[in-house]
Amino acid sequence: MKRIILFSIALAALLTGCKKRDSYDVSTVETVSYPSFTFTGSRFVSIPTGGTVPPISVTAYDSFYNESCTVTVGESTVDNTTPGLYTQEFVAKNSRGFKASTIAYVAVTDIDASQDLSGVYKCVGRNGLAHVTELANGLYETDNVGGNPTGPVAVYFVQVDDTTLIFPSQPTTAGDMSFDNVAFDPTPPATYQYSVINPTYGAAPRVFVKQE
C-alpha cells in the first residue's frame, strides 16, 4: 500500500510539472523604433527679459508602429531674468516604451527688433563662408561655426545688446561645443569672433567678417 501511495504522489508531481511547463509564455522581440517630432509652430522663440515663454506646439509620431505619441514637457534651462539662449525639452514615448526627446530654443533678449545680423560672413585665414540667419528676434543660426571651406557645422547664438553675442554650450553634428573669447563689432563691415571648445577644433580664435 505504501508503494502505491508514493507512486501516486510522484505521478501527480510529474503531471503538475508538465502542466506548468505548458503554461510558459513565449517572449516576443520588439523592433526598436522611436517617435519623431514635428513643431507645428516655430522651434525658435524670443522673449524680452522678464517675459513669458509662449506655448510651443509639438507633436510626435512613430512611423514604424504607425501611432501618435503623447508629448510631455521635459527639462528647461530657461531663465527669463537673464539675457541668453536657452532650451526647452520635449519628450515622447511610444506604446513599446521607446522614448525620444527634442528641444526648442528660447532667446531672452531686449535687442531692438530692427537690428538684423543676417548675411554672409567670411572666416579670416580659412576663407570658409558662414551664412547667418535670423530665426527669431535676436536669435540666429550660423551654418558654418568653424569657418572651414568644407564640412560646415551649424550652431545657434543670441544678440543681447549692440555689442554682445552669446554662444551657449550646445550639441552639434560634430559633438558638444562651447565657446570662449566671444566678441562682436557692429561697425561696418561687422565682425564677430570666438574660440571653439571641441576636440576636433583648435583653440585659435576664428574671426568672421561680413561680406554682404
JOQUI-V493265 format. One record per helix or strand of 3 or more residues. SS is the DSSP state (h for helix, s for strand). FROM is the first residue (numbers start at 1). TO is the last residue. Records with the same first field share a line. If there is no record, write none. Layout:
SS = FROM-TO + FROM-TO
This chain:
h = 2-22
s = 36-39 + 44-47 + 58-62 + 67-69 + 71-76 + 84-93 + 99-108 + 119-123 + 129-136 + 139-142 + 155-161 + 164-166 + 177-185 + 191-197 + 206-210
